[in-house]
Structures are given as structure tokens and as C-alpha cells.
Amino acid sequence: MNYQHKGLSKGHWGELAFVEQMANIGSEVIRAINWKKKGRQEYSNLAFERALELLDLTLTLDIRPSCLKELARLREILADYFVFDNIYNSTDEKWQEYFLAFNYAARLNS
């Protein structure tokens, strides 16, 4: 796989706390949303691909089964929102709200 986050793919990603990983994934999702709002679909797609890359890196780690289930569902719903028919009725605001909690938790841990 051709990683955009080359440093993270070499093992540094696994050193981050789960909430930090999720906050970073959320940052890419929010970037994708912001670029989409500005009508820059190419940049939105790139940010979405980076979010999936980070999510996939997280899925490869040895994590609790409950986290694994949520991450797999998160990947499914993100793909539905950005690429498919949005059958889950996601919104920009719901995504921002979801990831804001991880940003807050990550800041508390640092």
C-alpha cells in the first residue's frame, strides 16, 4: 500500500493512545467536509482517503473487540457518507460532534 502518512505507517501510529488516533482520524474527516463545502472535491477526496488510511492503520492494531467493531462500523458509515448514498443519514454536524469528543479526550490526556 502506498501510505500518505509514511511515518505513521512504520509503527509510530501504534504508539499513540486510541483517543489520539481517533482525534487524528477526525481531523482528516473534518478536512474532507470543509473541502467539500468549499467545492474542492479533489481535496475532499484526498482528505477522506487519508482518514481511511489512518482508520485502517488503527484496525491493524491489537485492540479490544468492542473497539474493532466500532471502527469497522465507522469505516462503513464514512464510506457511505462520502462515496455512496448516505443511507445512514449522516450529516457534517453529526461527524463533527462525533469526533469532537475524541479531540477533547485527547487534549485531556496530553
N, C-alpha and C positions, 0 to 999 in steps of 0.2 A: 504494500500500500504506500502511496506517496503522501506522507504526512505533511500538513501545513504547519503543525506545531511540532517541529522536529525535535526540539529539546525535551518536550514533554513525552514524546513517544519513546524516548530512550530510558524511561524509568522515573524521571522526576515527578510525573503525574501521580504515581502511586505514593509518593511521599507527602502529598497534600492531604489534609483532612477531607472527609466526604463533603462537608458543607462548603469547603473552599472549592472543591471540584464542581459542585452544583452551582455555586455562585459564578464560576468562570463559564460554565455552560450557559447559564442565564445571560451573561454579558453578551455572548455571541447571538443568542436568540433575540435579545433586545436590539442589538445592532441590525439584525436581519429585519426586524419590524420597522425600525427607524428608516432604513434604506428603502424599504417597500413604501412607506408613507411618502418619501421624497420622490418616488417614481423611478428609483435606480434599481431595477430588478436584478441586474447582473451582480451588483454589490450585495444585495439582499441574499441572492443565491449563494454567494461565496461565504457570507457570514453563517448562513444556515448549514452549509457543508462543514464549516469549522465547528459548529455546535454539535453536529452529528459525530464528527471525528472525536471530540472530547467525550461525548457520551459513550461512544464505542470503546474508547480507552478505559473509561470507568467500568464498563461492562466486563472487560477482560480481567479486572482485579478480583481478588478473593474477598468478596463482600457478602454480607448477610443475605439469605434467600429473600427476605422481605424487601430489601433494597433492590435486589436483582429484578424482582417482579415489577416494582415501581419504575425502575429505569427502562425496562423493556416496554412497559405501557407508555412511558413518557416519549420514547423514541417513536412509537406508533402514532401517538396523537400529534407530535410535532410534524411528522411526515404528512399526516392527514391535513394539518393546517396549512403548511407551506406548499405542498405539492399536489395533494388530491382534493377531495370535495368538501373537506371540513365537516364531516358527518357528526363530529363531537361538538360542533358549535363553539369552538374556541374563539376567543377574541384577543386583540392586542392587550387589552386591560387585564384579562384573566392571566395571560402569560406573565405580564409584569408583576402582578400580585403574587403569583406562584413563586417566582424567582426572587422577589424582594425578601422573602423570609430567609432564604439561604444567604443572601448578601448580609442581612442583619446578623444572622448567626455566625457567619464567617468573621465579621467585624468584632463580635464579642469574643471570639476565640483568639484573635491576634493581639 
